[in-house]
């Protein structure tokens, strides 16, 4: 069944942004659904848009890690065809978060204070904020790692979702939205881990992304192919791990 997408109304969004403590308390008091929003705001929170998507339902689990990958794929597959201006709009993600993924947003959050409401539930339209949003991040994790040329196009996504540090470092650098770069970095990391039978520690992951950023500052990395980027970063990453001098 197809449904029209929605945006949270701007007046609703601004009201919630200004009152994160009240939003936080309502989420705690009403964990099953967000129907409290209408009474709290005093008006309908959402406006219907012309674009439609196939309706979807995300899975909820006591151990969210068990369903995180599957939910991320569901999000990506149902939303990937939407125009970029929609996918980059915080009010679109507010609708997804509060209406379509309310319990999932709680399952993926450490709701110990209202600060997360401000930083992750009610995000800004900056690239970093979108990539770190409580629900939007799962869409972008897939977007930057899905590889349509592979037999299993989500092979690199599985690896990236097991390496939060690499994704976090992508979020803080502009190259994190260059698909040729993200695929090359993820593939190089995965290949090194499999070759050496190791798991990267956070510091190693961070250094690899930092090293790629340095390369980008002296080379036109944005116009290179994924294969060319891979051939440059792989030996550098390998040296970082095994400490081999040039």
Buried (B, 14 or more C-beta within 10 A) or exposed (E): EEEEBBBBBEEBBEBBBEBBEBBBEBBEEBEEEBEBBEEBBEEEBBEEBEEEBEEBEBBBBEEBEEBBBEBBBBBBBBBEEBEEEBBBBBBBBBBBBBBBBBBBBBBBBEBEEBEBBBBBBBBEEEBBBBBBBBBBBBBBBBBBBBBEEEEEBBBBBEBBBBBEBBBBBBBBBEBBBBEBBBBBBBBBBBBBBEEEEEEBEEEBBBBBBEBBBEBBEEEEBEEBEBEBBBEBBBEBBBEBBEEEEE
